[in-house]
């Protein structure tokens, strides 16, 4: 299947191309602002589907709105008619097409040309009136406030917020691309107007607060719920604006004669992750918790875990190693320790169900001892 992408070098175009390139059944033809309108007819004659993403949204001269949006779309429609083929066209319009401003008028004019193409030549047309699209590769100070804020906050560049209570409506680039591809694959029959879900709303102040929290998490090591919804999409977007020299950051390392202890990540409501080492023969621990629980995973080496019930004095021990991954859980009310019983350094990954609170540590020293 051959597809044509106008605006192939733009934010949405680059993301779409990167997804389509993962498939071996798609050949991509590109049209950019460096190409002449005369080349459109030849390109359209070769393809089975058109993604019309090219457009102008921040020109120096307002007249460029009509040239880059309405007139270009008209040339594309003429090329489709000239091909004598009913090549489907997907158009990335804007939610501003409902507004009476130069940009909105030019996008609405393009929509009307495509609607005429659909009615007069029976060409399938899919129009997306997109709100603010955000995600990786959007240009700061051009595509969206999200791009600008991500870029500046990631680089400690001051940002300007005129109205923190203003609401921004957003769609994430991966959701947009997924919907575009679904249309291309014939999985969407709605015409001509198609929507992208989910759509998100957030205040400008809320956006800045969230992005700032991403930045600060490198210092506090506390990460929010970045695995779902808008926060997930914003987190991925924010990270995409980090300069390569900031791909890494340091965390504290606590070292003594036993080995090292390093905290990696903390969460407000799902505990924290860390790791520690122990030299051969070294025992770490010897304490109990009333409520706190932990999971240990030996990454390297051999270990003996010992437990003793603080009331009944019941004793239990087990042996585990990095060769056979196995989770060892500590249980409230049992004092416990771990000993390196191998000949090499012991490396242990540790998860605790709560962030360590130095004021209320819920950690009480009590030797485990040996089995009677």
NUTOR-580176 format. One record per residue (C-alpha): residue in three letters; x, y, z. Coordinates in Angstrom, 2 decimals. Layout:
NUTOR-580176
{ALA {X Y Z}}
...
END
This chain:
NUTOR-580176
{UNK {0.00 0.00 0.00}}
{UNK {1.37 3.41 -0.99}}
{UNK {0.44 6.45 1.08}}
{UNK {1.15 10.12 0.53}}
{UNK {1.85 12.37 3.51}}
{UNK {1.73 16.10 2.96}}
{UNK {3.52 18.07 5.66}}
{UNK {5.77 15.06 6.14}}
{UNK {8.43 17.07 7.97}}
{UNK {6.02 18.48 10.53}}
{UNK {5.33 17.38 14.07}}
{UNK {2.37 15.13 13.26}}
{UNK {3.94 13.96 10.02}}
{UNK {7.17 12.79 11.66}}
{UNK {5.27 10.86 14.30}}
{UNK {2.98 9.26 11.72}}
{UNK {5.93 8.26 9.54}}
{UNK {7.76 6.68 12.48}}
{UNK {4.73 4.46 13.17}}
{UNK {4.08 3.57 9.54}}
{UNK {7.76 2.70 9.07}}
{UNK {7.32 -0.12 11.58}}
{UNK {5.09 -1.90 9.07}}
{UNK {6.38 -3.78 6.03}}
{UNK {3.17 -3.33 4.02}}
{UNK {3.39 0.46 3.67}}
{UNK {5.39 2.57 1.21}}
{UNK {5.51 6.27 2.09}}
{UNK {5.65 9.16 -0.37}}
{UNK {6.30 12.60 1.04}}
{UNK {5.26 16.13 0.13}}
{UNK {6.87 19.04 2.02}}
{UNK {6.95 22.80 1.72}}
{UNK {10.13 22.41 -0.35}}
{UNK {8.18 20.62 -3.09}}
{UNK {6.27 22.41 -5.86}}
{UNK {2.53 22.13 -6.27}}
{UNK {3.18 20.75 -9.73}}
{UNK {4.51 17.53 -8.18}}
{UNK {1.24 16.79 -6.37}}
{UNK {-0.52 15.26 -9.37}}
{UNK {2.28 12.76 -9.97}}
{UNK {2.37 11.77 -6.31}}
{UNK {-1.41 11.40 -5.98}}
{UNK {-1.54 9.24 -9.11}}
{UNK {0.67 6.65 -7.38}}
{UNK {-0.93 6.27 -3.97}}
{UNK {-3.80 4.43 -2.30}}
{UNK {-4.32 6.83 0.62}}
{UNK {-3.53 10.47 1.41}}
{UNK {-2.71 11.94 4.81}}
{UNK {-3.11 15.68 4.25}}
{UNK {-1.25 17.15 7.21}}
{UNK {0.40 20.17 5.58}}
{UNK {-0.72 23.58 6.72}}
{UNK {0.23 26.97 8.04}}
{UNK {-0.62 28.11 11.55}}
{UNK {1.88 30.85 12.42}}
{UNK {2.71 32.83 9.27}}
{UNK {4.39 36.20 9.11}}
{UNK {1.71 37.36 6.67}}
{UNK {-1.93 36.39 7.42}}
{UNK {-2.47 35.84 3.70}}
{UNK {-0.28 32.75 4.05}}
{UNK {-3.15 31.10 5.93}}
{UNK {-5.13 30.89 2.69}}
{UNK {-2.11 29.92 0.61}}
{UNK {-0.89 27.20 2.94}}
{UNK {-4.27 25.82 4.03}}
{UNK {-7.11 26.52 1.60}}
{UNK {-5.19 26.88 -1.67}}
{UNK {-2.95 23.88 -1.00}}
{UNK {-6.00 21.75 -0.23}}
{UNK {-7.62 22.93 -3.44}}
{UNK {-4.55 21.83 -5.40}}
{UNK {-4.69 18.46 -3.70}}
{UNK {-8.37 18.05 -4.58}}
{UNK {-7.59 18.92 -8.21}}
{UNK {-4.84 16.29 -8.22}}
{UNK {-7.24 13.64 -6.91}}
{UNK {-9.80 14.48 -9.59}}
{UNK {-7.11 14.46 -12.28}}
{UNK {-6.00 10.99 -11.20}}
{UNK {-9.43 9.61 -12.03}}
{UNK {-9.22 7.53 -8.88}}
{UNK {-11.15 7.74 -5.62}}
{UNK {-8.13 8.04 -3.35}}
{UNK {-9.25 8.51 0.29}}
{UNK {-8.09 11.73 1.91}}
{UNK {-7.57 12.23 5.65}}
{UNK {-7.26 15.89 6.62}}
{UNK {-5.86 17.26 9.87}}
{UNK {-8.02 20.32 10.42}}
{UNK {-8.34 22.27 13.65}}
{UNK {-10.92 22.93 16.33}}
{UNK {-10.45 26.58 15.34}}
{UNK {-12.31 25.89 12.10}}
{UNK {-15.40 26.84 14.12}}
{UNK {-13.94 30.27 14.85}}
{UNK {-14.07 33.38 12.74}}
{UNK {-10.38 34.22 12.55}}
{UNK {-7.94 34.04 9.62}}
{UNK {-6.58 30.65 10.65}}
{UNK {-10.00 29.17 11.39}}
{UNK {-11.43 30.54 8.14}}
{UNK {-8.62 29.01 6.11}}
{UNK {-9.06 25.58 7.73}}
{UNK {-12.81 25.72 7.24}}
{UNK {-12.28 26.66 3.62}}
{UNK {-10.08 23.59 3.20}}
{UNK {-12.76 21.43 4.81}}
{UNK {-15.38 22.75 2.37}}
{UNK {-13.18 21.91 -0.61}}
{UNK {-12.75 18.37 0.66}}
{UNK {-16.48 18.02 1.32}}
{UNK {-17.14 19.10 -2.26}}
{UNK {-14.62 16.52 -3.44}}
{UNK {-16.47 13.86 -1.48}}
{UNK {-19.90 14.80 -2.83}}
{UNK {-18.89 15.46 -6.43}}
{UNK {-16.40 12.64 -7.01}}
{UNK {-17.45 10.15 -4.31}}
{UNK {-13.99 10.34 -2.76}}
{UNK {-13.83 9.12 0.87}}
{UNK {-12.90 12.09 3.08}}
{UNK {-12.02 12.03 6.78}}
{UNK {-11.70 15.36 8.58}}
{UNK {-10.16 15.63 12.05}}
{UNK {-10.86 18.89 13.85}}
{UNK {-7.99 18.47 16.26}}
{UNK {-7.57 20.47 19.47}}
{UNK {-4.04 21.10 20.74}}
{UNK {-1.90 18.08 19.86}}
{UNK {1.07 17.39 22.10}}
{UNK {3.86 14.84 22.22}}
{UNK {7.46 14.27 21.20}}
{UNK {9.01 16.41 18.45}}
{UNK {6.56 19.33 18.63}}
{UNK {8.40 22.61 18.13}}
{UNK {8.70 24.86 21.20}}
{UNK {7.29 28.36 20.74}}
{UNK {5.39 27.13 17.70}}
{UNK {3.21 24.02 17.93}}
{UNK {1.80 24.22 21.45}}
{UNK {2.17 25.56 24.96}}
{UNK {2.94 22.01 26.11}}
{UNK {5.99 21.89 23.85}}
{UNK {7.19 25.29 25.02}}
{UNK {6.72 24.53 28.70}}
{UNK {8.34 21.08 28.44}}
{UNK {11.34 22.50 26.61}}
{UNK {11.83 25.39 29.03}}
{UNK {11.22 23.53 32.28}}
{UNK {13.52 20.69 31.23}}
{UNK {16.25 23.29 30.63}}
{UNK {15.47 25.60 33.58}}
{UNK {14.44 28.38 31.18}}
{UNK {11.83 30.79 32.64}}
{UNK {8.27 30.43 31.36}}
{UNK {5.49 32.98 31.13}}
{UNK {1.94 32.19 32.28}}
{UNK {-0.63 34.87 31.52}}
{UNK {-3.70 33.12 32.92}}
{UNK {-3.09 30.02 35.09}}
{UNK {-6.84 29.26 35.14}}
{UNK {-7.15 29.14 31.34}}
{UNK {-8.15 25.66 30.13}}
{UNK {-6.29 23.82 27.37}}
{UNK {-7.94 20.97 25.46}}
{UNK {-5.45 18.34 24.39}}
{UNK {-4.99 15.15 22.42}}
{UNK {-1.83 13.04 22.58}}
{UNK {0.12 12.43 19.40}}
{UNK {0.18 8.63 19.79}}
{UNK {-3.62 8.59 20.08}}
{UNK {-3.89 10.81 17.00}}
{UNK {-1.59 8.56 14.98}}
{UNK {-3.40 5.41 16.12}}
{UNK {-6.71 6.88 14.94}}
{UNK {-5.20 8.00 11.64}}
{UNK {-3.87 4.51 10.97}}
{UNK {-7.20 2.95 11.93}}
{UNK {-8.84 5.10 9.25}}
{UNK {-6.23 4.06 6.70}}
{UNK {-6.78 0.40 7.58}}
{UNK {-10.51 0.73 6.98}}
{UNK {-11.46 0.32 10.62}}
{UNK {-13.29 3.66 10.80}}
{UNK {-16.39 4.29 8.71}}
{UNK {-17.44 7.68 10.11}}
{UNK {-17.36 10.44 7.49}}
{UNK {-16.48 13.17 7.07}}
{UNK {-15.75 14.30 10.65}}
{UNK {-13.76 11.92 12.84}}
{UNK {-12.67 12.50 16.43}}
{UNK {-9.73 11.33 18.52}}
{UNK {-10.18 9.88 21.98}}
{UNK {-9.31 10.39 24.70}}
{UNK {-9.33 14.17 24.86}}
{UNK {-7.95 15.86 27.94}}
{UNK {-8.50 19.22 29.62}}
{UNK {-6.10 20.89 32.03}}
{UNK {-5.52 24.45 33.22}}
{UNK {-2.33 26.21 32.25}}
{UNK {-1.42 26.40 35.92}}
{UNK {-2.09 22.71 36.38}}
{UNK {0.05 21.90 33.37}}
{UNK {2.98 23.90 34.68}}
{UNK {2.61 22.34 38.13}}
{UNK {2.67 18.83 36.66}}
{UNK {5.67 19.45 34.43}}
{UNK {7.55 21.07 37.30}}
{UNK {6.85 17.99 39.43}}
{UNK {8.44 15.84 36.72}}
{UNK {11.56 17.98 36.85}}
{UNK {11.70 18.01 40.64}}
{UNK {11.27 14.24 40.89}}
{UNK {14.94 13.87 40.07}}
{UNK {15.74 15.62 43.33}}
{UNK {12.97 14.26 45.55}}
{UNK {13.01 10.83 43.83}}
{UNK {9.21 10.89 44.25}}
{UNK {7.36 9.96 41.07}}
{UNK {3.63 10.40 40.59}}
{UNK {1.30 8.05 38.75}}
{UNK {2.94 8.28 35.34}}
{UNK {1.57 5.05 33.90}}
{UNK {-1.90 6.04 32.69}}
{UNK {-3.89 8.81 31.07}}
{UNK {-2.85 12.42 30.72}}
{UNK {-0.01 12.20 33.26}}
{UNK {1.55 9.30 31.33}}
{UNK {1.36 11.22 28.07}}
{UNK {2.73 14.42 29.62}}
{UNK {5.57 12.53 31.30}}
{UNK {6.64 10.90 28.04}}
{UNK {6.40 14.27 26.31}}
{UNK {8.40 16.05 29.00}}
{UNK {11.19 13.47 28.85}}
{UNK {11.43 13.85 25.07}}
{UNK {12.61 17.43 25.58}}
{UNK {15.56 16.53 27.78}}
{UNK {18.89 17.34 26.14}}
{UNK {21.15 14.26 25.86}}
{UNK {23.51 15.56 28.53}}
{UNK {20.57 15.36 30.95}}
{UNK {19.64 11.75 30.20}}
{UNK {21.30 10.82 33.50}}
{UNK {21.16 12.19 37.03}}
{UNK {22.87 11.23 40.27}}
{UNK {21.27 9.81 43.41}}
{UNK {22.85 9.56 46.88}}
{UNK {24.88 6.49 47.76}}
{UNK {25.26 5.46 51.40}}
{UNK {28.34 3.32 52.02}}
{UNK {29.84 1.66 55.09}}
{UNK {31.88 -1.45 55.92}}
{UNK {28.93 -3.71 55.06}}
{UNK {28.39 -2.41 51.50}}
{UNK {26.29 0.29 49.85}}
{UNK {22.65 1.34 49.91}}
{UNK {21.04 3.39 47.12}}
{UNK {17.45 4.62 46.82}}
{UNK {16.21 4.78 43.23}}
{UNK {12.54 5.78 43.15}}
{UNK {9.80 6.78 45.57}}
{UNK {6.05 7.04 45.06}}
{UNK {3.42 8.87 47.11}}
{UNK {1.24 5.80 47.59}}
{UNK {3.07 2.69 46.34}}
{UNK {6.33 2.64 48.27}}
{UNK {9.90 2.99 47.13}}
{UNK {12.60 1.06 45.28}}
{UNK {16.26 0.74 46.23}}
{UNK {19.18 -1.66 46.18}}
{UNK {21.97 -2.62 48.51}}
{UNK {25.11 -4.72 48.52}}
{UNK {26.79 -6.85 51.16}}
{UNK {30.33 -8.18 51.24}}
{UNK {30.89 -11.93 51.81}}
{UNK {29.97 -12.93 55.35}}
{UNK {28.19 -9.65 56.08}}
{UNK {24.72 -9.63 57.69}}
{UNK {22.34 -6.74 57.15}}
{UNK {19.02 -6.06 58.85}}
{UNK {18.21 -7.40 62.32}}
{UNK {15.00 -5.45 62.80}}
{UNK {11.25 -5.79 62.54}}
{UNK {8.28 -3.68 61.42}}
{UNK {4.75 -3.41 62.72}}
{UNK {3.17 -2.48 59.37}}
{UNK {5.87 -1.92 56.79}}
{UNK {6.50 -4.76 54.34}}
{UNK {9.34 -5.35 51.89}}
{UNK {10.17 -7.47 48.88}}
{UNK {13.76 -8.60 48.27}}
{UNK {15.17 -9.92 45.01}}
{UNK {18.73 -11.23 44.84}}
{UNK {20.31 -9.90 41.66}}
{UNK {23.74 -11.44 42.21}}
{UNK {25.24 -13.74 44.80}}
{UNK {23.90 -16.13 47.46}}
{UNK {21.93 -15.14 50.54}}
{UNK {20.47 -16.58 53.72}}
{UNK {17.33 -14.87 55.06}}
{UNK {16.44 -15.49 58.69}}
{UNK {13.19 -14.66 60.48}}
{UNK {12.04 -14.80 64.09}}
{UNK {8.52 -14.05 65.37}}
{UNK {8.84 -11.30 67.97}}
{UNK {6.16 -12.85 70.23}}
{UNK {6.21 -16.63 69.72}}
{UNK {9.96 -16.84 69.04}}
{UNK {9.27 -19.07 66.02}}
{UNK {12.37 -19.23 63.78}}
{UNK {12.65 -19.71 60.03}}
{UNK {15.47 -19.43 57.51}}
{UNK {15.79 -19.81 53.75}}
{UNK {18.48 -19.68 51.11}}
{UNK {18.20 -18.01 47.73}}
{UNK {20.48 -16.74 44.97}}
{UNK {20.58 -14.63 41.85}}
{UNK {20.70 -17.78 39.71}}
{UNK {17.06 -18.55 40.51}}
{UNK {15.05 -15.31 40.78}}
{UNK {12.83 -15.51 43.84}}
{UNK {11.01 -12.83 45.82}}
{UNK {11.49 -12.90 49.58}}
{UNK {8.91 -10.94 51.58}}
{UNK {9.31 -9.61 55.08}}
{UNK {6.26 -10.05 57.28}}
{UNK {5.13 -7.59 59.99}}
{UNK {5.93 -8.86 63.47}}
{UNK {8.92 -10.97 62.36}}
{UNK {12.43 -9.64 62.90}}
{UNK {14.63 -10.48 59.94}}
{UNK {18.11 -10.23 58.47}}
{UNK {20.00 -11.27 55.34}}
{UNK {23.53 -12.69 55.19}}
{UNK {25.84 -12.98 52.20}}
{UNK {26.74 -16.68 52.27}}
{UNK {28.58 -16.64 48.94}}
{UNK {32.11 -15.80 47.85}}
{UNK {31.19 -12.68 45.86}}
{UNK {29.43 -9.42 46.52}}
{UNK {25.72 -9.75 47.17}}
{UNK {23.48 -7.38 45.20}}
{UNK {19.87 -7.10 46.34}}
{UNK {16.93 -5.17 44.88}}
{UNK {14.47 -3.94 47.51}}
{UNK {10.91 -2.63 47.39}}
{UNK {9.20 -1.25 50.48}}
{UNK {5.47 -0.50 50.52}}
{UNK {6.00 2.99 51.96}}
{UNK {8.51 5.80 51.76}}
{UNK {10.96 5.71 54.64}}
{UNK {9.91 8.25 57.26}}
{UNK {12.82 9.18 59.52}}
{UNK {10.42 10.67 62.08}}
{UNK {8.32 7.48 62.20}}
{UNK {10.48 4.76 60.65}}
{UNK {8.49 1.70 61.85}}
{UNK {11.85 -0.07 62.08}}
{UNK {12.87 -1.54 65.44}}
{UNK {16.19 -3.23 66.14}}
{UNK {16.03 -6.87 67.34}}
{UNK {18.66 -9.52 66.57}}
{UNK {17.32 -12.63 64.87}}
{UNK {19.82 -14.97 66.41}}
{UNK {20.10 -18.61 65.41}}
{UNK {17.75 -21.55 65.61}}
{UNK {17.67 -22.98 69.15}}
END
